[in-house]
Amino acid sequence: MALTIAISNTKGGVGKTTSTVLLACALTTRGMTVEVWDADPQGSATAWLDEAAEVGPVPFPHSPMNAASLRRRESSADVLLIDTPPGESTVHAAVLARADLVIVPTAPSGMDMARVWATLDALNGAVPAVVLLNTANTRTNNYKDAVAALDAEGVPRFETPIPSREAYKRAVGTIPSERELGQWSEVAAEIEEMIQR
């Protein structure tokens, strides 16, 4: 049975789809079988992976999902990644009901961090969560303040921040090579460590 990881944040535009697809690619390069379910009605992950499939093979299956299919369907992959919509919805509730872990991607700005707290409050401790600092510049006060706030509250976070890189923005519609994945490979290694615990 798959380890089910929901990529979730009540705020839109924080990199949920990018995190879902690039983590799927990175976990695949580590020898894991992966499946991606796109539970966001906007269908961004599906569009990305369908576009990539026109150029070459996608190394993992992907499917659009709604609340009903989320409750019925099973995955035989090692890791199931679910891209979620922003806000709260019946789809969101169905995803969280089956998740073993929630990854909360966020930029380390004040407004984005406010939505992290709202997302964690909505989870209410029902599912373990870990924050992924995305589009991060580790030299800024915003980044340092975000790390300090998460650590002060005892909120788990990935040790590896994801920097803002043009290569990651240009990856949409492609399947990046292992070399191109950069820090996403390091985050995948952290996920693998979590699985082995």
C-alpha positions in Angstrom: 0.0 0.0 0.0 1.3 3.4 -1.0 2.5 6.1 1.4 0.1 8.8 0.6 1.4 12.4 0.7 -0.9 15.3 0.1 0.8 18.6 -1.1 -1.5 21.1 0.5 -1.8 24.8 1.5 -5.0 26.8 1.8 -3.3 29.5 -0.2 -2.9 29.3 -4.0 0.3 30.1 -5.9 2.7 28.7 -3.4 4.1 25.9 -5.6 1.9 22.9 -4.8 1.8 21.6 -8.4 5.5 22.3 -8.9 6.3 20.5 -5.7 4.1 17.5 -6.6 5.6 17.0 -10.0 9.2 17.7 -9.2 9.1 15.5 -6.0 7.5 12.7 -8.1 10.4 13.0 -10.6 13.0 13.1 -7.8 11.5 10.1 -5.9 11.5 8.1 -9.1 15.2 8.8 -9.7 15.7 7.3 -6.2 14.2 4.0 -7.4 10.7 4.4 -5.9 7.5 3.8 -7.7 5.4 6.9 -7.7 1.9 7.9 -8.8 0.5 11.4 -9.0 -3.2 12.2 -8.5 -4.3 15.7 -9.5 -7.2 16.6 -7.1 -7.1 20.3 -8.1 -10.0 21.1 -10.4 -7.7 23.5 -12.3 -5.8 20.4 -13.5 -2.4 21.9 -13.6 -0.4 18.8 -12.7 -2.4 16.8 -15.4 -1.7 19.5 -18.0 2.0 19.6 -17.1 2.4 15.8 -17.3 0.2 15.4 -20.5 2.4 18.1 -22.1 5.6 16.2 -21.0 4.2 12.9 -22.4 4.0 14.5 -25.9 7.8 14.8 -25.8 8.8 11.6 -24.1 7.9 9.1 -21.4 6.6 10.2 -18.0 8.2 7.8 -15.5 5.0 7.5 -13.3 1.3 7.3 -13.9 -0.9 10.3 -13.2 -4.7 10.8 -13.1 -7.1 13.6 -12.4 -9.3 13.0 -9.3 -12.5 14.2 -7.8 -13.9 13.6 -4.3 -15.6 10.4 -5.2 -12.7 8.8 -7.0 -10.4 9.8 -4.2 -12.5 7.8 -1.8 -12.7 4.7 -4.1 -9.3 4.4 -5.8 -6.2 2.7 -4.5 -2.5 3.0 -5.6 0.1 0.2 -5.7 3.0 2.7 -5.9 5.5 3.1 -3.1 4.5 6.8 -2.9 1.3 8.4 -3.9 1.5 12.2 -4.3 -1.8 14.2 -4.4 -1.8 17.7 -5.7 -4.6 19.6 -3.9 -6.7 22.7 -4.6 -6.3 25.8 -2.5 -8.9 26.6 0.1 -11.1 24.0 1.7 -13.5 21.8 -0.2 -15.0 18.3 -0.3 -12.0 17.3 -2.5 -9.6 18.7 0.1 -11.4 16.8 2.9 -11.3 13.5 0.9 -7.5 14.0 0.3 -6.8 14.6 3.9 -8.9 11.7 5.0 -6.5 9.3 3.2 -3.2 11.1 3.6 -0.4 9.7 5.7 1.6 12.9 5.5 0.9 16.5 4.4 3.7 18.6 2.8 2.9 22.3 3.1 4.9 24.3 0.5 5.2 28.0 1.1 7.3 31.0 0.3 8.9 32.4 3.5 7.1 35.7 3.4 4.8 37.0 6.1 1.6 36.7 4.1 2.5 33.2 2.9 3.5 32.1 6.4 0.1 33.3 7.7 -1.5 30.7 5.4 0.8 28.0 6.7 -0.6 28.5 10.2 -4.1 28.4 8.8 -3.4 25.2 6.9 -1.9 23.6 10.0 -4.9 24.7 12.1 -7.2 23.1 9.5 -5.3 19.9 9.8 -5.8 20.0 13.6 -3.0 17.5 14.1 -5.1 14.7 12.4 -2.3 14.2 9.8 1.4 14.7 10.3 2.6 17.8 8.4 6.0 19.1 7.3 6.7 22.5 5.8 8.7 23.0 2.6 10.2 26.4 2.2 9.9 27.2 -1.4 11.3 30.1 -3.6 13.6 30.7 -0.6 16.6 33.0 -0.4 18.4 31.7 2.7 20.2 35.1 3.1 17.0 37.1 3.7 15.4 38.1 7.0 12.1 36.6 5.6 13.7 33.2 5.4 15.4 33.4 8.8 12.2 34.6 10.4 10.2 31.8 8.8 12.7 29.2 10.0 12.7 30.7 13.5 8.9 30.8 13.7 8.5 27.2 12.6 11.2 26.0 14.9 9.8 28.0 17.9 6.4 26.3 17.3 7.9 22.9 16.9 6.6 22.6 13.3 8.6 20.1 11.3 10.2 21.4 8.2 12.5 20.1 5.5 16.1 21.0 6.1 16.5 21.6 2.4 14.9 24.9 1.2 14.0 25.2 -2.5 15.5 28.4 -4.0 13.8 30.5 -6.6 15.4 29.3 -9.8 14.5 29.9 -13.5 15.2 26.3 -14.2 12.4 25.2 -11.9 10.0 27.7 -13.5 11.0 26.5 -17.0 10.4 22.8 -15.9 6.7 23.1 -16.5 5.6 20.7 -19.2 8.8 18.7 -18.9 10.3 15.8 -17.0 13.6 17.2 -15.6 16.7 15.0 -15.5 18.2 13.9 -12.2 20.9 16.6 -12.5 18.3 19.3 -13.2 16.3 18.5 -10.1 18.8 20.0 -7.8 17.4 20.6 -4.3 14.3 18.6 -5.1 16.5 15.5 -5.0 17.7 16.5 -1.5 14.0 16.9 -0.4 13.3 13.5 -1.9 16.1 12.0 0.1 14.6 13.5 3.3 11.2 11.9 2.4 13.0 8.6 1.9 14.5 8.9 5.4 11.0 9.6 6.8 9.7 6.5 5.1 12.5 4.3 6.5 11.9 5.5 10.1 
